[in-house]
Amino acid sequence: MSAETTEPRWRRLGPDARRTDILVAAVRHFTDRPFPEVGIAAIAEDAGVTRALVHHYFGTKRGLYLASVRAMMFVPALDGALPTDVGRPERIRAIVGWLMDVVEQHGRSWLAMAGSGAGDPEVQAVLDEADDLAAERVLDYLGFAGDAAQLRDAHAAVRAFGGLAKAMGRELVERRSLTGDQARSLLSSALEAMLDDLDDLDDLNGLEGLD
C-alpha cells in the first residue's frame, strides 16, 4: 500500500478500527475512479468487512463519500503536535511544514478530496467547514489575539491562504513543478506576509481613529 492510501494521519473517527478501515478503503476507491463507478461491495471487500457493516456506519454511498471528505480534509486540534516555545516565524514554518507533510503523504487522495466540491453544494459545504476549522486551528496555534473585527479579517486571510496551499500542493504533487522545500518556503513567506499586512492595516486603522 502506498503512502498516499494509508489512513488519514489526522483523523480516527471513533474508536472502532473497522470504521477507520472502511474510510481508508473508501478514500482509495473515490480517488481512483468517479463516484458513479465506485461500489460499496468493492469498498467492503477492500476493508475486509461486510456490506452491511458499511451501511451500518455510513448509511449510503453518498454518506460514505461525505465522511471520506471529512476524514481527509478536517484538521485536528494541534495540541502537542507542533512546538509552542518558539516565536511566530518559527510557528509559521512549523504549521506550513506540517501541512505539506500531509499533502506529500496523501498525494492524489488529498488533492482529489480538496477539489471535490465543484458543482456539488453538499460537498462544498463540507469543504467550507473544513476551511473554516483549518483557519481557526492555524490562528489558535499562531497565538493570534485581536478584537472581533481583527479576528474576522485574520480568519478570512487564512482561509484565502488555504486556497493558495491547495494550489501549491497541486504544483508539488501533480505537476512536480516545485520541490517540497520550495513549496514550504513559498507558503511560509506568503503566510507571514499576509499576517504582517494585517498588522500594518490594524496600525493604520488605529492612527486614522485619532484624526
Rosetta constraint file for C-alpha pairs under 8 A:
AtomPair CA 1 CA 5 HARMONIC 6.54 0.50
AtomPair CA 1 CA 6 HARMONIC 7.10 0.50
AtomPair CA 2 CA 6 HARMONIC 6.89 0.50
AtomPair CA 3 CA 105 HARMONIC 5.57 0.50
AtomPair CA 3 CA 106 HARMONIC 6.32 0.50
AtomPair CA 4 CA 104 HARMONIC 7.65 0.50
AtomPair CA 4 CA 105 HARMONIC 5.14 0.50
AtomPair CA 4 CA 106 HARMONIC 3.45 0.50
AtomPair CA 4 CA 107 HARMONIC 5.36 0.50
AtomPair CA 4 CA 108 HARMONIC 7.00 0.50
AtomPair CA 4 CA 109 HARMONIC 6.47 0.50
AtomPair CA 5 CA 24 HARMONIC 6.91 0.50
AtomPair CA 5 CA 25 HARMONIC 7.98 0.50
AtomPair CA 5 CA 27 HARMONIC 7.41 0.50
AtomPair CA 5 CA 28 HARMONIC 5.79 0.50
AtomPair CA 5 CA 106 HARMONIC 6.37 0.50
AtomPair CA 5 CA 109 HARMONIC 7.13 0.50
AtomPair CA 6 CA 24 HARMONIC 6.47 0.50
AtomPair CA 6 CA 106 HARMONIC 7.47 0.50
AtomPair CA 7 CA 11 HARMONIC 7.96 0.50
AtomPair CA 7 CA 20 HARMONIC 7.42 0.50
AtomPair CA 7 CA 21 HARMONIC 7.79 0.50
AtomPair CA 7 CA 23 HARMONIC 7.86 0.50
AtomPair CA 7 CA 24 HARMONIC 5.27 0.50
AtomPair CA 8 CA 12 HARMONIC 7.82 0.50
AtomPair CA 8 CA 24 HARMONIC 7.28 0.50
AtomPair CA 8 CA 71 HARMONIC 6.58 0.50
AtomPair CA 8 CA 72 HARMONIC 5.70 0.50
AtomPair CA 8 CA 106 HARMONIC 7.56 0.50
AtomPair CA 9 CA 102 HARMONIC 7.39 0.50
AtomPair CA 10 CA 71 HARMONIC 7.89 0.50
AtomPair CA 10 CA 72 HARMONIC 7.91 0.50
AtomPair CA 10 CA 74 HARMONIC 7.89 0.50
AtomPair CA 10 CA 75 HARMONIC 6.65 0.50
AtomPair CA 10 CA 76 HARMONIC 5.97 0.50
AtomPair CA 11 CA 71 HARMONIC 5.66 0.50
AtomPair CA 11 CA 72 HARMONIC 7.42 0.50
AtomPair CA 11 CA 74 HARMONIC 7.75 0.50
AtomPair CA 11 CA 76 HARMONIC 7.19 0.50
AtomPair CA 12 CA 20 HARMONIC 6.30 0.50
AtomPair CA 12 CA 71 HARMONIC 7.78 0.50
AtomPair CA 13 CA 19 HARMONIC 7.50 0.50
AtomPair CA 13 CA 20 HARMONIC 6.74 0.50
AtomPair CA 13 CA 71 HARMONIC 7.37 0.50
AtomPair CA 14 CA 19 HARMONIC 7.50 0.50
AtomPair CA 14 CA 20 HARMONIC 7.93 0.50
AtomPair CA 16 CA 20 HARMONIC 6.94 0.50
AtomPair CA 17 CA 21 HARMONIC 6.19 0.50
AtomPair CA 18 CA 22 HARMONIC 6.22 0.50
AtomPair CA 18 CA 47 HARMONIC 7.74 0.50
AtomPair CA 18 CA 49 HARMONIC 7.52 0.50
AtomPair CA 19 CA 23 HARMONIC 6.36 0.50
AtomPair CA 19 CA 54 HARMONIC 7.99 0.50
AtomPair CA 19 CA 57 HARMONIC 7.03 0.50
AtomPair CA 20 CA 24 HARMONIC 6.17 0.50
AtomPair CA 21 CA 25 HARMONIC 6.29 0.50
AtomPair CA 21 CA 47 HARMONIC 5.41 0.50
AtomPair CA 22 CA 26 HARMONIC 5.99 0.50
AtomPair CA 22 CA 43 HARMONIC 6.96 0.50
AtomPair CA 22 CA 44 HARMONIC 6.82 0.50
AtomPair CA 22 CA 47 HARMONIC 5.20 0.50
AtomPair CA 22 CA 49 HARMONIC 7.82 0.50
AtomPair CA 22 CA 54 HARMONIC 7.04 0.50
AtomPair CA 23 CA 27 HARMONIC 6.04 0.50
AtomPair CA 23 CA 64 HARMONIC 7.66 0.50
AtomPair CA 23 CA 67 HARMONIC 7.58 0.50
AtomPair CA 23 CA 68 HARMONIC 5.89 0.50
AtomPair CA 23 CA 71 HARMONIC 7.58 0.50
AtomPair CA 24 CA 28 HARMONIC 6.45 0.50
AtomPair CA 24 CA 47 HARMONIC 7.71 0.50
AtomPair CA 25 CA 29 HARMONIC 6.30 0.50
AtomPair CA 25 CA 43 HARMONIC 5.75 0.50
AtomPair CA 25 CA 44 HARMONIC 7.88 0.50
AtomPair CA 25 CA 46 HARMONIC 6.03 0.50
AtomPair CA 25 CA 47 HARMONIC 5.65 0.50
AtomPair CA 26 CA 30 HARMONIC 5.99 0.50
AtomPair CA 26 CA 43 HARMONIC 5.83 0.50
AtomPair CA 26 CA 64 HARMONIC 7.39 0.50
AtomPair CA 26 CA 65 HARMONIC 7.34 0.50
AtomPair CA 26 CA 68 HARMONIC 6.66 0.50
AtomPair CA 27 CA 31 HARMONIC 5.98 0.50
AtomPair CA 27 CA 65 HARMONIC 7.95 0.50
AtomPair CA 27 CA 68 HARMONIC 5.76 0.50
AtomPair CA 27 CA 69 HARMONIC 7.92 0.50
AtomPair CA 27 CA 109 HARMONIC 6.72 0.50
AtomPair CA 28 CA 32 HARMONIC 6.27 0.50
AtomPair CA 28 CA 109 HARMONIC 6.94 0.50
AtomPair CA 29 CA 33 HARMONIC 6.32 0.50
AtomPair CA 29 CA 38 HARMONIC 6.49 0.50
AtomPair CA 29 CA 43 HARMONIC 7.01 0.50
AtomPair CA 30 CA 34 HARMONIC 6.54 0.50
AtomPair CA 30 CA 35 HARMONIC 6.22 0.50
AtomPair CA 30 CA 38 HARMONIC 6.66 0.50
AtomPair CA 30 CA 65 HARMONIC 7.50 0.50
AtomPair CA 31 CA 108 HARMONIC 7.03 0.50
AtomPair CA 31 CA 109 HARMONIC 5.39 0.50
AtomPair CA 31 CA 112 HARMONIC 6.00 0.50
AtomPair CA 31 CA 113 HARMONIC 7.69 0.50
AtomPair CA 33 CA 37 HARMONIC 6.31 0.50
AtomPair CA 33 CA 38 HARMONIC 6.64 0.50
AtomPair CA 34 CA 38 HARMONIC 6.74 0.50
AtomPair CA 38 CA 42 HARMONIC 7.56 0.50
AtomPair CA 38 CA 43 HARMONIC 7.97 0.50
AtomPair CA 39 CA 43 HARMONIC 6.51 0.50
AtomPair CA 39 CA 61 HARMONIC 7.85 0.50
AtomPair CA 40 CA 44 HARMONIC 6.04 0.50
AtomPair CA 40 CA 51 HARMONIC 6.51 0.50
AtomPair CA 40 CA 54 HARMONIC 7.50 0.50
AtomPair CA 40 CA 61 HARMONIC 6.55 0.50
AtomPair CA 41 CA 45 HARMONIC 6.15 0.50
AtomPair CA 41 CA 50 HARMONIC 7.89 0.50
AtomPair CA 41 CA 51 HARMONIC 5.79 0.50
AtomPair CA 42 CA 46 HARMONIC 6.09 0.50
AtomPair CA 43 CA 47 HARMONIC 6.09 0.50
AtomPair CA 44 CA 48 HARMONIC 5.99 0.50
AtomPair CA 44 CA 49 HARMONIC 5.11 0.50
AtomPair CA 44 CA 50 HARMONIC 5.58 0.50
AtomPair CA 44 CA 51 HARMONIC 5.45 0.50
AtomPair CA 44 CA 54 HARMONIC 6.62 0.50
AtomPair CA 45 CA 49 HARMONIC 6.17 0.50
AtomPair CA 45 CA 50 HARMONIC 7.12 0.50
AtomPair CA 49 CA 53 HARMONIC 6.58 0.50
AtomPair CA 49 CA 54 HARMONIC 7.50 0.50
AtomPair CA 50 CA 54 HARMONIC 6.73 0.50
AtomPair CA 51 CA 55 HARMONIC 6.36 0.50
AtomPair CA 52 CA 56 HARMONIC 6.03 0.50
AtomPair CA 53 CA 57 HARMONIC 6.29 0.50
AtomPair CA 54 CA 58 HARMONIC 6.00 0.50
AtomPair CA 54 CA 59 HARMONIC 7.21 0.50
AtomPair CA 55 CA 59 HARMONIC 4.30 0.50
AtomPair CA 55 CA 60 HARMONIC 6.08 0.50
AtomPair CA 58 CA 63 HARMONIC 5.36 0.50
AtomPair CA 58 CA 64 HARMONIC 5.16 0.50
AtomPair CA 58 CA 67 HARMONIC 7.66 0.50
AtomPair CA 59 CA 63 HARMONIC 5.95 0.50
AtomPair CA 59 CA 64 HARMONIC 7.23 0.50
AtomPair CA 60 CA 64 HARMONIC 6.35 0.50
AtomPair CA 61 CA 65 HARMONIC 6.15 0.50
AtomPair CA 62 CA 66 HARMONIC 6.31 0.50
AtomPair CA 63 CA 67 HARMONIC 6.19 0.50
AtomPair CA 64 CA 68 HARMONIC 6.12 0.50
AtomPair CA 65 CA 69 HARMONIC 6.37 0.50
AtomPair CA 66 CA 70 HARMONIC 6.32 0.50
AtomPair CA 66 CA 123 HARMONIC 6.64 0.50
AtomPair CA 66 CA 126 HARMONIC 7.58 0.50
AtomPair CA 67 CA 71 HARMONIC 6.05 0.50
AtomPair CA 68 CA 72 HARMONIC 6.23 0.50
AtomPair CA 69 CA 73 HARMONIC 5.95 0.50
AtomPair CA 69 CA 113 HARMONIC 5.60 0.50
AtomPair CA 69 CA 114 HARMONIC 7.92 0.50
AtomPair CA 69 CA 123 HARMONIC 7.86 0.50
AtomPair CA 69 CA 126 HARMONIC 7.54 0.50
AtomPair CA 69 CA 127 HARMONIC 7.77 0.50
AtomPair CA 70 CA 74 HARMONIC 5.43 0.50
AtomPair CA 70 CA 126 HARMONIC 6.86 0.50
AtomPair CA 70 CA 127 HARMONIC 7.82 0.50
AtomPair CA 70 CA 130 HARMONIC 7.45 0.50
AtomPair CA 72 CA 110 HARMONIC 6.43 0.50
AtomPair CA 72 CA 113 HARMONIC 7.01 0.50
AtomPair CA 73 CA 110 HARMONIC 7.35 0.50
AtomPair CA 73 CA 113 HARMONIC 7.18 0.50
AtomPair CA 73 CA 114 HARMONIC 6.94 0.50
AtomPair CA 73 CA 127 HARMONIC 7.30 0.50
AtomPair CA 73 CA 130 HARMONIC 6.17 0.50
AtomPair CA 74 CA 130 HARMONIC 5.04 0.50
AtomPair CA 74 CA 131 HARMONIC 7.97 0.50
AtomPair CA 74 CA 133 HARMONIC 7.25 0.50
AtomPair CA 74 CA 134 HARMONIC 7.16 0.50
AtomPair CA 75 CA 130 HARMONIC 7.16 0.50
AtomPair CA 75 CA 133 HARMONIC 6.94 0.50
AtomPair CA 75 CA 134 HARMONIC 5.64 0.50
AtomPair CA 75 CA 137 HARMONIC 7.47 0.50
AtomPair CA 76 CA 137 HARMONIC 7.76 0.50
AtomPair CA 77 CA 137 HARMONIC 6.58 0.50
AtomPair CA 78 CA 82 HARMONIC 6.70 0.50
AtomPair CA 78 CA 137 HARMONIC 7.21 0.50
AtomPair CA 78 CA 141 HARMONIC 7.32 0.50
AtomPair CA 82 CA 94 HARMONIC 6.65 0.50
AtomPair CA 82 CA 95 HARMONIC 7.37 0.50
AtomPair CA 83 CA 91 HARMONIC 7.20 0.50
AtomPair CA 83 CA 94 HARMONIC 7.50 0.50
AtomPair CA 84 CA 91 HARMONIC 7.40 0.50
AtomPair CA 84 CA 141 HARMONIC 7.94 0.50
AtomPair CA 86 CA 90 HARMONIC 5.99 0.50
AtomPair CA 86 CA 91 HARMONIC 6.53 0.50
AtomPair CA 87 CA 91 HARMONIC 6.22 0.50
AtomPair CA 88 CA 92 HARMONIC 6.03 0.50
AtomPair CA 88 CA 142 HARMONIC 6.22 0.50
AtomPair CA 89 CA 93 HARMONIC 6.38 0.50
AtomPair CA 89 CA 192 HARMONIC 7.06 0.50
AtomPair CA 90 CA 94 HARMONIC 6.12 0.50
AtomPair CA 91 CA 95 HARMONIC 6.12 0.50
AtomPair CA 91 CA 141 HARMONIC 7.62 0.50
AtomPair CA 91 CA 142 HARMONIC 6.28 0.50
AtomPair CA 92 CA 96 HARMONIC 6.10 0.50
AtomPair CA 92 CA 142 HARMONIC 7.18 0.50
AtomPair CA 92 CA 188 HARMONIC 6.02 0.50
AtomPair CA 92 CA 191 HARMONIC 7.24 0.50
AtomPair CA 92 CA 192 HARMONIC 6.96 0.50
AtomPair CA 93 CA 97 HARMONIC 5.89 0.50
AtomPair CA 93 CA 184 HARMONIC 7.49 0.50
AtomPair CA 93 CA 185 HARMONIC 7.91 0.50
AtomPair CA 93 CA 188 HARMONIC 5.54 0.50
AtomPair CA 94 CA 98 HARMONIC 6.14 0.50
AtomPair CA 95 CA 99 HARMONIC 6.25 0.50
AtomPair CA 95 CA 138 HARMONIC 7.32 0.50
AtomPair CA 96 CA 100 HARMONIC 6.18 0.50
AtomPair CA 96 CA 184 HARMONIC 6.21 0.50
AtomPair CA 96 CA 187 HARMONIC 6.74 0.50
AtomPair CA 96 CA 188 HARMONIC 6.14 0.50
AtomPair CA 97 CA 101 HARMONIC 6.07 0.50
AtomPair CA 97 CA 184 HARMONIC 6.06 0.50
AtomPair CA 98 CA 102 HARMONIC 6.47 0.50
AtomPair CA 99 CA 103 HARMONIC 6.40 0.50
AtomPair CA 100 CA 104 HARMONIC 6.02 0.50
AtomPair CA 100 CA 169 HARMONIC 7.34 0.50
AtomPair CA 100 CA 180 HARMONIC 7.45 0.50
AtomPair CA 100 CA 183 HARMONIC 7.83 0.50
AtomPair CA 100 CA 184 HARMONIC 6.83 0.50
AtomPair CA 101 CA 105 HARMONIC 5.97 0.50
AtomPair CA 102 CA 106 HARMONIC 6.13 0.50
AtomPair CA 103 CA 107 HARMONIC 5.41 0.50
AtomPair CA 103 CA 110 HARMONIC 6.29 0.50
AtomPair CA 103 CA 111 HARMONIC 7.79 0.50
AtomPair CA 103 CA 169 HARMONIC 6.28 0.50
AtomPair CA 103 CA 173 HARMONIC 7.82 0.50
AtomPair CA 104 CA 169 HARMONIC 7.98 0.50
AtomPair CA 104 CA 173 HARMONIC 6.93 0.50
AtomPair CA 106 CA 110 HARMONIC 5.48 0.50
AtomPair CA 107 CA 111 HARMONIC 6.48 0.50
AtomPair CA 107 CA 173 HARMONIC 5.94 0.50
AtomPair CA 108 CA 112 HARMONIC 5.87 0.50
AtomPair CA 108 CA 173 HARMONIC 7.22 0.50
AtomPair CA 108 CA 174 HARMONIC 7.57 0.50
AtomPair CA 109 CA 113 HARMONIC 6.24 0.50
AtomPair CA 110 CA 114 HARMONIC 6.00 0.50
AtomPair CA 111 CA 115 HARMONIC 6.13 0.50
AtomPair CA 111 CA 166 HARMONIC 7.44 0.50
AtomPair CA 111 CA 169 HARMONIC 7.46 0.50
AtomPair CA 111 CA 170 HARMONIC 6.83 0.50
AtomPair CA 112 CA 116 HARMONIC 6.04 0.50
AtomPair CA 114 CA 127 HARMONIC 7.26 0.50
AtomPair CA 114 CA 166 HARMONIC 7.29 0.50
AtomPair CA 116 CA 120 HARMONIC 7.98 0.50
AtomPair CA 116 CA 123 HARMONIC 6.95 0.50
AtomPair CA 116 CA 124 HARMONIC 7.58 0.50
AtomPair CA 117 CA 121 HARMONIC 6.90 0.50
AtomPair CA 117 CA 122 HARMONIC 7.78 0.50
AtomPair CA 117 CA 123 HARMONIC 4.97 0.50
AtomPair CA 117 CA 124 HARMONIC 4.29 0.50
AtomPair CA 117 CA 125 HARMONIC 8.00 0.50
AtomPair CA 117 CA 127 HARMONIC 7.02 0.50
AtomPair CA 118 CA 124 HARMONIC 7.03 0.50
AtomPair CA 120 CA 124 HARMONIC 6.06 0.50
AtomPair CA 121 CA 125 HARMONIC 6.00 0.50
AtomPair CA 122 CA 126 HARMONIC 6.61 0.50
AtomPair CA 123 CA 127 HARMONIC 6.35 0.50
AtomPair CA 124 CA 128 HARMONIC 6.00 0.50
AtomPair CA 125 CA 129 HARMONIC 6.14 0.50
AtomPair CA 126 CA 130 HARMONIC 6.19 0.50
AtomPair CA 127 CA 131 HARMONIC 6.14 0.50
AtomPair CA 128 CA 132 HARMONIC 6.21 0.50
AtomPair CA 129 CA 133 HARMONIC 6.17 0.50
AtomPair CA 130 CA 134 HARMONIC 6.03 0.50
AtomPair CA 131 CA 135 HARMONIC 6.17 0.50
AtomPair CA 131 CA 159 HARMONIC 6.00 0.50
AtomPair CA 131 CA 162 HARMONIC 7.02 0.50
AtomPair CA 132 CA 136 HARMONIC 6.34 0.50
AtomPair CA 132 CA 155 HARMONIC 7.71 0.50
AtomPair CA 132 CA 159 HARMONIC 6.70 0.50
AtomPair CA 133 CA 137 HARMONIC 6.19 0.50
AtomPair CA 134 CA 138 HARMONIC 6.14 0.50
AtomPair CA 134 CA 159 HARMONIC 7.75 0.50
AtomPair CA 135 CA 139 HARMONIC 6.14 0.50
AtomPair CA 135 CA 155 HARMONIC 5.83 0.50
AtomPair CA 135 CA 158 HARMONIC 5.40 0.50
AtomPair CA 135 CA 159 HARMONIC 5.67 0.50
AtomPair CA 135 CA 162 HARMONIC 7.85 0.50
AtomPair CA 136 CA 140 HARMONIC 5.96 0.50
AtomPair CA 136 CA 155 HARMONIC 6.98 0.50
AtomPair CA 137 CA 141 HARMONIC 6.10 0.50
AtomPair CA 138 CA 142 HARMONIC 6.11 0.50
AtomPair CA 138 CA 158 HARMONIC 7.73 0.50
AtomPair CA 139 CA 143 HARMONIC 6.13 0.50
AtomPair CA 139 CA 144 HARMONIC 5.32 0.50
AtomPair CA 139 CA 154 HARMONIC 7.82 0.50
AtomPair CA 139 CA 155 HARMONIC 7.52 0.50
AtomPair CA 139 CA 158 HARMONIC 7.92 0.50
AtomPair CA 140 CA 144 HARMONIC 6.17 0.50
AtomPair CA 144 CA 151 HARMONIC 7.97 0.50
AtomPair CA 145 CA 151 HARMONIC 7.48 0.50
AtomPair CA 146 CA 150 HARMONIC 5.42 0.50
AtomPair CA 146 CA 151 HARMONIC 5.84 0.50
AtomPair CA 147 CA 151 HARMONIC 6.09 0.50
AtomPair CA 148 CA 152 HARMONIC 6.13 0.50
AtomPair CA 149 CA 153 HARMONIC 6.31 0.50
AtomPair CA 150 CA 154 HARMONIC 6.09 0.50
AtomPair CA 150 CA 202 HARMONIC 7.58 0.50
AtomPair CA 151 CA 155 HARMONIC 5.91 0.50
AtomPair CA 152 CA 156 HARMONIC 6.28 0.50
AtomPair CA 153 CA 157 HARMONIC 6.20 0.50
AtomPair CA 153 CA 198 HARMONIC 7.73 0.50
AtomPair CA 154 CA 158 HARMONIC 6.17 0.50
AtomPair CA 154 CA 195 HARMONIC 7.40 0.50
AtomPair CA 154 CA 198 HARMONIC 7.10 0.50
AtomPair CA 155 CA 159 HARMONIC 6.19 0.50
AtomPair CA 156 CA 160 HARMONIC 6.25 0.50
AtomPair CA 157 CA 161 HARMONIC 6.20 0.50
AtomPair CA 157 CA 194 HARMONIC 7.00 0.50
AtomPair CA 157 CA 195 HARMONIC 7.97 0.50
AtomPair CA 158 CA 162 HARMONIC 6.21 0.50
AtomPair CA 158 CA 191 HARMONIC 7.70 0.50
AtomPair CA 159 CA 163 HARMONIC 6.82 0.50
AtomPair CA 160 CA 164 HARMONIC 6.72 0.50
AtomPair CA 161 CA 165 HARMONIC 6.20 0.50
AtomPair CA 161 CA 190 HARMONIC 7.85 0.50
AtomPair CA 161 CA 191 HARMONIC 6.75 0.50
AtomPair CA 162 CA 166 HARMONIC 6.28 0.50
AtomPair CA 163 CA 167 HARMONIC 6.36 0.50
AtomPair CA 164 CA 168 HARMONIC 6.06 0.50
AtomPair CA 164 CA 187 HARMONIC 7.89 0.50
AtomPair CA 165 CA 169 HARMONIC 6.07 0.50
AtomPair CA 165 CA 187 HARMONIC 6.86 0.50
AtomPair CA 166 CA 170 HARMONIC 6.36 0.50
AtomPair CA 167 CA 171 HARMONIC 6.45 0.50
AtomPair CA 168 CA 172 HARMONIC 6.19 0.50
AtomPair CA 168 CA 183 HARMONIC 6.44 0.50
AtomPair CA 168 CA 187 HARMONIC 7.95 0.50
AtomPair CA 169 CA 173 HARMONIC 5.92 0.50
AtomPair CA 169 CA 174 HARMONIC 7.95 0.50
AtomPair CA 169 CA 183 HARMONIC 7.78 0.50
AtomPair CA 170 CA 174 HARMONIC 5.26 0.50
AtomPair CA 170 CA 175 HARMONIC 6.59 0.50
AtomPair CA 171 CA 175 HARMONIC 4.88 0.50
AtomPair CA 171 CA 176 HARMONIC 5.67 0.50
AtomPair CA 171 CA 177 HARMONIC 5.52 0.50
AtomPair CA 171 CA 178 HARMONIC 6.21 0.50
AtomPair CA 172 CA 176 HARMONIC 4.73 0.50
AtomPair CA 172 CA 177 HARMONIC 6.07 0.50
AtomPair CA 172 CA 178 HARMONIC 5.17 0.50
AtomPair CA 172 CA 179 HARMONIC 6.32 0.50
AtomPair CA 172 CA 180 HARMONIC 6.74 0.50
AtomPair CA 172 CA 183 HARMONIC 7.09 0.50
AtomPair CA 178 CA 182 HARMONIC 5.99 0.50
AtomPair CA 178 CA 183 HARMONIC 6.29 0.50
AtomPair CA 179 CA 183 HARMONIC 6.24 0.50
AtomPair CA 180 CA 184 HARMONIC 6.16 0.50
AtomPair CA 181 CA 185 HARMONIC 6.10 0.50
AtomPair CA 182 CA 186 HARMONIC 6.08 0.50
AtomPair CA 183 CA 187 HARMONIC 6.07 0.50
AtomPair CA 184 CA 188 HARMONIC 5.99 0.50
AtomPair CA 185 CA 189 HARMONIC 6.16 0.50
AtomPair CA 186 CA 190 HARMONIC 6.13 0.50
AtomPair CA 187 CA 191 HARMONIC 6.10 0.50
AtomPair CA 188 CA 192 HARMONIC 6.13 0.50
AtomPair CA 189 CA 193 HARMONIC 6.05 0.50
AtomPair CA 190 CA 194 HARMONIC 6.17 0.50
AtomPair CA 191 CA 195 HARMONIC 6.26 0.50
AtomPair CA 192 CA 196 HARMONIC 6.07 0.50
AtomPair CA 193 CA 197 HARMONIC 6.06 0.50
AtomPair CA 194 CA 198 HARMONIC 6.32 0.50
AtomPair CA 195 CA 199 HARMONIC 6.32 0.50
AtomPair CA 196 CA 200 HARMONIC 6.26 0.50
AtomPair CA 197 CA 201 HARMONIC 6.14 0.50
AtomPair CA 198 CA 202 HARMONIC 6.19 0.50
AtomPair CA 199 CA 203 HARMONIC 6.32 0.50
AtomPair CA 200 CA 204 HARMONIC 6.18 0.50
AtomPair CA 201 CA 205 HARMONIC 6.05 0.50
AtomPair CA 202 CA 206 HARMONIC 6.15 0.50
AtomPair CA 203 CA 207 HARMONIC 6.35 0.50
AtomPair CA 204 CA 208 HARMONIC 6.21 0.50
AtomPair CA 205 CA 209 HARMONIC 6.25 0.50
AtomPair CA 206 CA 210 HARMONIC 6.89 0.50
AtomPair CA 207 CA 211 HARMONIC 7.21 0.50
